[in-house]
Amino acid sequence: MSLKKRVFAVASALAITTTALVAVPTTASANPVCTNKVIFTECVGATTDGAGYVIQVPARFSGTLFLFSHGYRYPINIPASIPLVGGYTVVNTPQPAPGQNAAQITEVATQMLTKGYGIAGSGFARQGWNADSGVKTNIELIGIIKKQFPTVKNVVAWGESLGAFITQALSENNSSLISAAGNLCPAAGSVEASLKMAGDALWGLKSFFDPTIQAGNYKSVLEVYTDIGKVLTVLGSLQAAFAANPVTPAWPATSKVPDAVKAIPSRSALVLVAAMSGVPTQSSSYDGATGPGPQGTLIATQFAAGLSPAFGALENMGGAAILAIMATYDIEQQVGGAVFDNTATNYATQLGDGLFEYSSALSGLDAARGLLGFLAASPRAKADPAAVTKMRALVSHKGVFNVPTVSLAATADNVTPAGHAQWLAERAAEKYLASASNKNSKLAATPRSNFIALWQRTPDSYTKFSATGSPISQSTVNGTGHCRTTTAQYMAIADILAKAAVEGKLVADGAFRSAIRKGGGLTYDRGFSVPLMKFYQN
Amino acid sequence: MISLRRKKSILAAVAVTSFALVASAVPANAEVGVSSTEIKLGTTVPMTGIAAPGYSKVAPAMKAYFEYINDNGGVYGRKINLVIKDDRYIPQEAINKTNELILKDKVFALVGQLGTANHLAVTSKVRIASRNIPSLFLNTGYSGFADVKKFKTSFMHFPTYVAEAKILSSYIKENFTGKKTCLLVQNDEFGADAEKGFATAGLTFDETVKYVSGTQSATTAQTWITRFAGAKCEVVVLFSVSSATAAALGVASAAGYKPQWILGSVGADSTTLKIALNNPQAQALLNGAIGVSFMPDALDTTDEYVKLFREVNTKYSPGVDFDTNVLVGMNAAMLTVQALRAAGQNPTRRSLIAAMESKGSTFASAAYGNLAVSRTSRAGFTGYWFGKFNLAGALIPLDAGRTVYTTDSATGPVTKASAKRAALPAKGIPTNS
């Protein structure tokens, strides 16, 4: 689901679950407005920064309340004339539970309440990258919750994407307020990790396919709209070219690369952009392992290794690129200048072994080197040092886990790749290592950690083909897309977090494994590992 | 209660990994994949798909040799269980299957992985090094895998392609100076290594044809041969995978084009030739071609290793033709048994890696020369001998003494190797420690 549709869905879902939202005050209110809904009590109000919130506590309350932080919402309205995302209007509607759409948010909220969990969520006072203000809003909201509902024994903070970033920051700096934390499809570390992937991908699209794409340093909203239009035009052109001739698709008319580069299939340039920036080449419809017809034939192998990564990159790039434009503009507005800088980036180094791993998709080593050579000579983006300094002053993570924390990441998430969660996992491992190396520490003798990483892994093969061999579009494959979590998976994590909140620790016991099984499509294995975001590999 | 030393050992083993830990997650007993009765190993290879002809025999050959060892007491009483997964020679599938081997099958170590792109995908996406998972005896000659800093848990079996190209160069320069010399090479790291070796040795080509992996076929081979013939190439080096070599030889034969063929070791396999060309007599196309090998020829029944491996193959893989692929698989398996023994009576991943580093260069093997593995290198074998293929597809040494040449993957000279091959362990059953 597009981010636009998702935001609309969130708004309409809340109309169902919290009909009192129409009365949410837009200014701070000392006392929330509460309504007895028979099976639960609902309170709405606004924090001092004007962020609307909703709290729902069931009649048969377990004592554990989940505070949800929603993900990134565009900070600006988008005119209807812009394809795909046009018609979006900024909404600050509070969201008390996770979900991809209205129905799922309702479903999750209902199941949470039925289980005796309280739920709450803010809409935040401003949209876009709002981690700093989001943490403050949540701190205030927790105070309101505890004041209004003295029966709340444990608050579990959880969030998705940017909301997970807010949750982790809250956990690191205000752990006394919460008892457990859940980071779902998280952004983690610092905003730079996300902007690095976004910037590299945008710059790659610009360099290969349309040099008039601005890719940052935006001075006006109009420039943002224009860039979205140009990126979508490029991706549309590539899509048409791939459909017309998947083996040697043409380059978009807007491309200005020399003929020698144009002799290389445009699909290979797109794979290079994805691989060097860290955008997954596995997508909802393309697994990188399956081709049409009987597997093992030449045509099936050529599709799987040579074409599928390009199709996957194309399917992933739209969501990644649009969010990249929005997030880049958003941060630039907050810090007063350009923040993406690739003057020192060596994309060959950043591609690393991808040069060989994607050999077929890159049309061979000579072609790949030709593409990299072109990029090496392409004009680079330079950041405003003062703006970068301000960006680095925004809240970031230390990677500590003061309360039991669970992360969930999809291995082919195209917006916040699993490398974010891997960063958290590695910080947890480092903390353990530090403890274990201390011979006199009791912690070393009884090692424990407050962190568990769960993964949504893609199936081994899932690309489907029509009778004529054409790939069939899919959107519900586990492990693909951004925050495509099932209700069962949400509930499994909720149960794990609720137990951890009560017990004050995470234990991979029978109840934990039972919850994982019930969730379905979840991998828990402390041996599982994925590549870090490129930002952390450098 | 476990001892303090045991606790420290467990902690140290866990410490090198990079994953989340919970209170009950640290194993309190044996290493993953090692029980009192079994050592579980895993491999992903192309059992089906375009690379399967020939290569699909490598892993079953390993398994056959392990069964032979199991019937003779196993490794310190433990039987070896090799789990084989089909990766179809596709990198993403190698990632999928390796994750299965590690997460579901809980293997102790990987052995005999095949294909450079596949193993690079596994090392970067499955991150076996940071998880301290050994990968023994890679069946690829990509020189990059010798880098211990980057691939600290991976160990090569084959000599590097760079070294092979340097050694081939010395022969070509000595015997074909003045001839129009041309090259077929794969347009990836395999070919890049070869080109680096030829360039380092100062050999230049009059015509170089490159193909992208996965595109080799009779149709594409037609264009290669047209270019070679058009350039009047008198000596053609096929530094290619078996399916490409087969396509080139098949098309050239049909066209009546007969240069002096010089074959890289990877592609000179009569089994693949016969399957790829659907001709049981296709091995005859190799007749007269010059080749190199770091192993004895699979048809050389006078070789004690070949003789033993043939017997094992007959008993444990009835009906399977013994060829270079079987020989490579069994050799990797014999090396693996020695590595497991050297890792101690209760092997851990850490002790296995340490054993490879400290004792790997002493392991008995059918290959001529020793493994170059050490604490500072993950390189495999380093020596090649030259031969000429006969009508039966056998590589017959060019000189009676079977001179073995060796070099490094850098700028070192090509020299005659002095190391002698270790004798076959009694009955082919290692007893090292």
Contacts between the chains, C-beta under 8 A, distances in Angstrom:
chain1	res1	chain2	res2	distance
A	282	B	92	7.1
A	287	B	92	6.8
A	288	B	90	7.6
A	288	B	91	7.7
A	288	B	92	3.6
A	289	B	88	7.7
A	289	B	90	5.6
A	289	B	92	4.3
A	289	B	93	4.5
A	289	B	96	6.3
A	295	B	48	7.0
A	295	B	49	7.2
A	295	B	88	6.4
A	296	B	48	4.0
A	296	B	49	3.9
A	296	B	50	7.2
A	296	B	52	6.9
A	296	B	88	5.8
A	297	B	49	7.8
A	297	B	50	7.7
A	298	B	50	5.5
A	298	B	214	7.7
A	298	B	217	6.6
A	300	B	49	7.9
A	301	B	49	5.5
A	301	B	50	5.1
A	301	B	88	6.6
A	301	B	89	7.0
A	301	B	90	6.4
A	301	B	214	5.8
A	302	B	214	5.2
A	302	B	215	7.2
A	304	B	88	7.6
A	304	B	90	5.0
A	304	B	92	7.1
A	304	B	93	7.5
A	305	B	90	5.1
A	305	B	91	6.7
A	305	B	92	7.7
A	305	B	214	5.8
A	306	B	212	7.9
A	306	B	214	6.1
A	308	B	92	7.8
A	352	B	124	6.7
A	353	B	120	4.3
A	353	B	121	7.7
A	353	B	123	7.0
A	353	B	124	4.9
A	354	B	124	7.2
A	355	B	189	7.8
A	356	B	116	6.3
A	356	B	117	5.4
A	356	B	120	5.0
A	356	B	142	7.8
A	356	B	188	6.0
A	356	B	189	4.4
A	357	B	91	5.2
A	357	B	117	5.5
A	357	B	120	5.0
A	357	B	121	4.4
A	357	B	124	6.5
A	357	B	125	8.0
A	358	B	91	7.6
A	359	B	117	5.5
A	359	B	187	7.6
A	359	B	188	4.1
A	359	B	189	7.3
A	359	B	212	7.4
A	359	B	213	5.8
A	360	B	117	7.8
A	360	B	212	6.3
A	360	B	213	5.7
A	360	B	214	4.9
A	363	B	212	6.0
A	364	B	187	3.3
A	364	B	188	6.4
A	364	B	210	6.7
A	364	B	211	7.9
A	364	B	212	4.0
A	364	B	213	7.6
A	365	B	187	5.1
A	365	B	188	5.0
A	365	B	189	6.9
A	365	B	191	6.8
A	365	B	192	5.6
A	366	B	187	5.6
A	366	B	210	6.5
A	367	B	187	7.7
A	367	B	212	8.0
A	422	B	18	7.9
A	425	B	18	6.9
A	425	B	19	5.6
A	425	B	20	4.8
A	426	B	18	4.8
A	426	B	19	7.9
A	428	B	20	5.0
A	428	B	21	6.9
A	429	B	17	6.5
A	429	B	18	5.0
A	429	B	19	5.8
A	429	B	20	6.8
A	429	B	21	6.7
A	432	B	14	7.5
A	432	B	15	7.7
A	432	B	21	5.1
A	433	B	15	4.8
A	436	B	11	4.4
A	436	B	12	7.9
A	436	B	14	7.3
A	436	B	15	5.6
A	437	B	15	7.3
A	444	B	11	6.8
A	445	B	7	6.8
A	446	B	23	7.6
A	447	B	11	6.8
A	447	B	14	7.7
A	447	B	21	6.5
A	447	B	23	7.3
A	447	B	26	5.9
A	448	B	21	7.7
A	448	B	22	6.9
A	448	B	23	4.1
A	449	B	20	6.3
A	449	B	21	4.4
A	449	B	22	5.7
A	449	B	23	7.5
A	451	B	20	4.9
A	451	B	21	7.8
A	452	B	20	5.3
A	452	B	22	5.7
A	453	B	19	7.0
A	453	B	20	4.4
A	457	B	99	7.4
A	460	B	93	7.2
A	460	B	96	4.2
A	460	B	97	7.6
A	460	B	100	7.7
A	461	B	93	8.0
A	461	B	96	7.8
A	505	B	23	6.6
A	506	B	22	5.3
A	506	B	23	7.5
A	507	B	22	6.2
A	507	B	23	5.3
A	507	B	24	5.7
A	508	B	22	4.8
A	508	B	23	7.8
A	508	B	24	5.4
A	508	B	25	5.7
A	509	B	24	6.6
A	523	B	103	7.1
A	525	B	103	4.9
A	526	B	17	7.8
A	526	B	19	4.7
A	526	B	20	5.7
A	526	B	21	6.0
A	526	B	22	7.4
A	526	B	25	5.2
A	527	B	17	7.3
A	527	B	19	6.1
A	527	B	32	7.9
A	527	B	102	6.0
A	527	B	103	6.6
A	527	B	131	5.7
A	528	B	19	6.8
A	528	B	99	7.4
A	528	B	103	6.3
A	529	B	18	6.2
A	529	B	19	5.9
A	529	B	126	7.1
A	529	B	127	4.3
A	529	B	130	6.3
A	529	B	131	5.8
A	530	B	125	7.1
A	530	B	127	7.4
A	531	B	124	6.3
A	531	B	125	6.1
A	531	B	127	7.0
